[in-house]
Structures are given as structure tokens and as C-alpha cells.
Amino acid sequence: MTEVWERFVHNGIACYKPGPDLTVDEQLFLTKAHCRFTQYMPNKPDKFGIKFLLAADVETKYMVNGFPYLGKDDSRPATQRLGENVLLKLVEPYMGKGRNITTDNFFTSLPLANKLLSKNTSLGRAELFSTKVLKSERAMLTIQCKPRRNVILSTQHQHQHVAIATDAKKKPETVTYYNATKVGVDVLDQMAQQYSVKGGTCTAWPVAVFYNILDLAAINGCALYRSCTKDNIPRRDFMLQLAQELRTEFMASKQALRLDVPIPIAQPEERSDVHGENAVQTEQKIHQVSEIPESSMWKVYMVWF
């Protein structure tokens, strides 16, 4: 399953060039599988499942990178925070190109902000009130609209760039920008749940991972189709058309496989080796098998299906 996921992510990175804004966040895929990396997240609607760490394009909700959380990573340096390590892995293909990364307080730290700035990548996040961050000597914009509320930290905006918006709420530009770019992964997760190939609760973790690959691949495929054809097709129509084309191709290959495989046909003399009383019993047995009561027809259908 690791090889399948890595190939999916590699193809996604190679086929799409994201916009200037990326979002890094967590996705919880619902499953009842019992494995060592199943997570309980009370702040998520599904509570239990496999956690995926994803990076998505804010404009198209295209998943640009990601991997499932499988537990403790022995390759992570002891001095590096888990969130910092995860974010650097996710945005590594896109650093040094002037993009902005929007995330929450789990992934962010001052060393990470400095490291991204040195690679021409800015960082925006919301953090709970912290005097340590506010007293930092690093050039970083901090905004706290109300006492004891969240603090907006940004390495992209400067104080002279902060302007009062023209709407009735009168929000600073930094707050408006953060609210517009923080929802990339959340909307991606909602889109995957809206049209999902998962028919019920998954009890095997490889099946759950594969279902999530199919859901995310359908979203990425729709974004690529719109980008290449300039046709703003509804995602539902795109998925129906995609399913029909995949079904037609599968049925054609299945029919060709049946025609290529020769079916041996037994000759009458090969079936008439038994004579006398045994032959009558054999014919009766064959006759009994060929007649199936109507009440048992659904059982036979289920077996052959």
C-alpha cells in the first residue's frame, strides 16, 4: 500500500503546478480498523480513523502532497518538533518559489518561520496568546483583535501593509487573508466526503487508505480537467462521466479476456465412461444439481456475484 500511495503522490506533484497559496492541515478518514496508527481526534466529526497530513492548493483544492500518519518517526531529529518536521516534508517540493503556507499552531514555530523565510517562503498561522512569540526579535507581524483571543502571525505581511477592509466588519487585511487561505484542506476533506467511493464503514486499514486515494484522485482529476480544458464542469458531472468511461474500458477488457481464453468442450465419448447402474445414478445427480428451487436462487446469485 505504501508503494501505491507514493506513486499517487508522485504523479500528483508531477502533473500540477499549484498557485501562490498552500494550506497544510490534517484529514481524518473514518474507519473502524484496529491498527497501531488509528487516531482518536475529538475535534473532528468522525472522531476515529486514519489521520492523513495533507497540503492542498487553496484555489482549486488540489492535493499537492500528503502522507498518512503511521506513528513515531525514528528519522525525525530529537530537537525538531513533530509539526515542524511534517510541514517541511509536505512543502519541500514548493519551497524557494515565493509561495505562502497557511496552517495552524500545531505545525508552526519560530525556527520553522525563520527557515521558510530563508527559502523565500512565507508563513501564516493562528496561535493562542503567547508572550514568548510576541517578544520575539524576529520581524513578524502579530495581530490580536481582542484580549485573550487568537493571535494571527504572519511573515508575509508588514505593518505598513495592514489596512482596514471596506466591508462592514472592518477587519485588517492580514485577518481577511488568513481566513481566505486557511480552508484548503478542510474544504478538500468535505469534497471527498460528499462524493466518496466508500459504501460503508471500513474494517481493514488497507481498504480505507485505498478508498481515500480514489476520493482524492477524483478531486485532483477534476481540477486537472478544468485547468486543461478551461471548462468549469460540475464535479458531480465529471465524476459520473469518469465512472462511465472507466466502466466501459473495464467491461471491454473483461470481454476480450473471455474471448482469448479457450474453453475446453468435452466430447460425448469422454463423458460416457460409466455404464449400467452407475450411469443412471450419475445422470440423476446431474439432474438434481441442475434444478435449483426458486427460494434458493438468491443464494446462487450471491455466490456467483
C-alpha positions in Angstrom: 0.0 0.0 0.0 2.9 2.3 0.6 4.1 1.9 -3.0 0.6 2.8 -4.3 0.3 5.9 -2.1 3.8 7.1 -3.1 3.1 6.7 -6.8 -0.2 8.6 -6.4 1.5 11.5 -4.7 4.4 11.5 -7.2 2.0 11.7 -10.1 0.0 14.4 -8.4 3.2 16.6 -7.9 4.4 16.0 -11.5 1.1 16.9 -13.2 0.1 20.1 -11.5 1.6 23.5 -10.7 -0.2 25.0 -7.6 -1.0 28.6 -7.1 0.7 31.0 -4.7 -1.2 29.9 -1.5 -1.0 26.4 0.1 -2.7 25.0 3.1 -1.3 22.4 5.4 -3.7 20.6 7.8 -4.9 17.2 9.0 -7.6 14.9 7.5 -9.3 12.1 9.4 -10.6 9.3 7.2 -13.3 7.3 9.1 -12.5 3.7 9.6 -13.1 1.1 12.4 -9.9 -0.8 11.6 -7.9 -1.8 14.6 -4.2 -0.9 13.9 -1.5 0.9 15.7 -1.9 4.1 13.8 -5.7 4.6 14.2 -6.3 8.0 15.7 -8.9 9.5 18.0 -9.5 13.2 17.3 -12.4 14.6 19.3 -12.4 17.9 17.4 -13.3 16.0 14.1 -16.8 15.0 13.2 -15.9 11.3 12.7 -13.7 11.0 15.8 -12.0 7.8 14.9 -10.0 6.9 11.8 -6.6 7.2 10.0 -5.0 10.6 10.0 -3.6 12.0 6.8 -1.3 15.0 6.7 -2.1 16.9 3.6 -1.0 20.0 1.7 -3.6 21.5 -0.7 -3.8 24.3 -3.2 -6.2 27.0 -1.8 -7.7 28.0 -5.2 -8.5 24.5 -6.7 -8.3 22.3 -3.6 -5.8 20.1 -5.4 -3.9 17.8 -3.1 -0.3 18.7 -3.9 1.3 16.4 -1.2 0.5 14.2 1.7 1.1 11.0 3.6 -0.7 9.0 6.4 0.4 9.3 10.0 1.9 5.9 10.9 3.2 6.7 14.4 6.5 7.8 15.7 9.1 8.6 13.0 12.5 7.5 14.1 14.2 9.6 11.4 12.9 12.8 12.9 15.7 14.8 14.8 15.1 14.9 18.6 15.4 18.7 18.6 12.7 19.2 15.9 9.0 19.4 16.7 6.7 16.9 15.0 4.6 19.6 13.4 7.7 21.4 12.0 9.0 18.1 10.6 5.7 17.3 8.9 5.3 20.7 7.3 8.8 20.7 5.9 8.2 17.4 4.3 4.9 18.5 2.8 6.1 21.8 1.3 9.6 20.6 0.3 8.8 20.4 -3.5 7.5 24.0 -3.4 10.0 25.9 -1.3 12.1 28.7 -2.8 9.3 29.8 -5.2 7.7 32.6 -3.3 4.6 30.7 -2.0 2.7 31.3 1.2 1.9 28.4 3.6 -1.2 28.8 5.9 -1.6 26.4 8.8 -2.5 26.2 12.5 -0.5 26.3 15.7 0.3 22.6 15.7 2.6 22.9 12.7 4.3 26.2 13.4 7.2 27.5 15.4 9.6 30.4 15.2 12.5 28.3 13.9 10.3 27.0 11.2 9.2 30.5 10.2 12.8 31.6 10.0 13.8 28.6 8.0 11.0 29.2 5.5 11.8 32.8 5.2 15.4 31.9 4.3 14.0 29.8 1.5 11.7 32.5 0.1 8.6 31.0 1.6 6.2 32.9 3.9 4.1 31.5 6.7 0.7 32.4 8.2 -1.0 30.9 11.2 -3.3 31.4 14.2 -1.9 30.8 17.6 -3.2 31.1 21.1 -1.9 34.0 23.1 1.8 33.6 23.7 4.1 36.2 25.3 7.2 34.3 24.0 6.2 34.8 20.4 5.1 38.4 20.9 8.5 39.3 22.4 10.5 37.7 19.6 13.1 39.8 17.9 12.3 38.4 14.5 10.4 40.6 12.0 7.0 39.1 12.2 3.6 40.7 12.2 1.3 39.8 15.1 -2.4 40.9 15.4 -4.6 40.3 18.4 -8.1 41.8 17.8 -9.5 41.1 21.3 -7.9 40.2 24.6 -7.3 36.5 25.3 -8.2 35.6 21.7 -6.2 34.0 19.0 -3.2 35.8 17.6 -2.6 36.0 13.9 1.1 35.6 13.0 2.4 36.3 9.5 5.8 36.5 7.9 4.3 37.7 4.6 2.6 41.0 5.8 4.3 44.0 7.3 2.7 46.7 9.5 2.5 49.2 6.6 0.5 46.6 4.6 -2.2 46.2 7.2 -5.3 48.1 6.0 -8.9 48.2 7.2 -11.1 46.4 4.8 -14.0 48.1 3.1 -16.7 45.7 4.4 -18.9 46.4 7.4 -16.8 44.2 9.8 -13.7 46.3 9.3 -11.2 43.5 9.5 -7.5 44.0 8.9 -6.1 42.8 5.7 -4.0 40.1 7.4 -7.0 38.6 9.2 -9.0 38.6 5.9 -6.1 36.9 4.1 -5.7 34.2 6.7 -9.5 33.4 6.8 -9.4 33.1 3.0 -6.4 30.8 2.8 -6.8 28.5 5.9 -9.6 26.3 4.5 -7.8 24.5 1.7 -7.5 21.0 3.4 -10.9 21.4 5.2 -12.8 22.0 2.0 -10.8 19.2 0.3 -12.0 16.8 3.1 -15.6 18.0 2.7 -15.4 17.4 -1.0 -14.0 13.9 -0.5 -16.8 13.0 1.9 -19.5 14.5 -0.3 -18.8 12.1 -3.2 -17.0 9.0 -1.8 -16.5 5.5 -3.2 -16.7 4.2 0.4 -20.0 2.4 0.7 -19.9 1.7 4.5 -17.6 1.6 7.4 -14.2 0.2 6.5 -12.8 -2.5 8.8 -9.5 -3.1 7.1 -7.0 -0.2 7.0 -5.5 -1.0 3.5 -9.0 -0.7 2.1 -9.5 2.6 3.9 -6.3 4.0 2.5 -7.2 2.8 -1.0 -10.7 4.4 -0.8 -9.1 7.7 0.3 -6.7 7.5 -2.7 -9.7 7.1 -5.0 -11.6 10.1 -3.5 -8.6 12.4 -3.6 -7.6 11.2 -7.1 -11.1 12.1 -8.3 -10.8 15.7 -6.9 -7.3 16.1 -8.4 -8.6 14.8 -11.8 -11.4 17.3 -11.8 -9.0 20.1 -11.1 -6.7 19.0 -13.9 -9.6 18.7 -16.3 -10.8 22.2 -15.6 -7.3 23.6 -15.9 -6.6 21.9 -19.2 -9.9 22.3 -20.9 -11.0 25.7 -19.3 -14.4 24.0 -18.9 -15.9 24.7 -15.4 -17.8 21.4 -15.4 -19.6 20.5 -12.2 -17.7 18.0 -10.1 -20.7 15.6 -10.0 -21.0 15.5 -13.8 -17.2 15.0 -14.1 -17.3 12.0 -11.7 -20.3 10.4 -13.4 -18.6 10.7 -16.8 -15.3 9.4 -15.3 -17.1 6.4 -13.8 -18.8 5.6 -17.1 -15.6 5.8 -19.1 -13.8 3.6 -16.6 -16.6 1.1 -16.6 -16.7 0.9 -20.4 -13.0 0.3 -20.5 -13.1 -2.4 -17.8 -16.0 -4.2 -19.4 -14.3 -4.2 -22.8 -11.1 -5.6 -21.4 -13.1 -8.2 -19.5 -14.9 -9.3 -22.6 -11.7 -9.5 -24.6 -10.2 -11.7 -21.8 -13.1 -14.1 -22.0 -12.7 -14.4 -25.8 -9.0 -15.0 -25.6 -9.2 -17.9 -23.1 -10.2 -21.2 -24.9 -12.9 -23.2 -23.2 -12.4 -26.9 -23.4 -15.5 -28.8 -24.6 -15.8 -32.4 -23.5 -16.7 -34.9 -26.2 -19.7 -37.3 -25.7 -17.4 -40.3 -25.6 -15.4 -38.7 -22.8 -18.5 -38.4 -20.7 -19.8 -41.9 -21.3 -17.2 -43.9 -19.4 -19.7 -45.1 -16.8 -22.3 -47.7 -17.9 -25.1 -49.6 -16.3 -26.4 -48.7 -12.9 -23.7 -46.2 -12.1 -24.5 -44.3 -15.3 -28.2 -43.8 -14.2 -27.1 -42.6 -10.8 -24.7 -40.1 -12.4 -27.5 -38.7 -14.6 -29.8 -38.4 -11.6 -27.1 -36.4 -9.7 -26.6 -34.1 -12.7 -30.3 -33.6 -13.0 -30.6 -32.8 -9.3 -27.9 -30.2 -9.4 -29.4 -28.5 -12.5 -32.7 -27.9 -10.8 -32.5 -25.2 -8.2 -35.6 -24.2 -6.1 -36.8 -20.6 -6.6 -36.3 -20.0 -2.9 -32.6 -20.6 -3.2 -32.0 -18.6 -6.3 -30.8 -15.5 -4.4 -28.1 -17.6 -2.7 -26.8 -18.8 -6.0 -26.8 -15.2 -7.3 -24.7 -14.0 -4.3 -22.2 -16.8 -4.8 -21.7 -16.1 -8.5 -21.6 -12.3 -7.9 
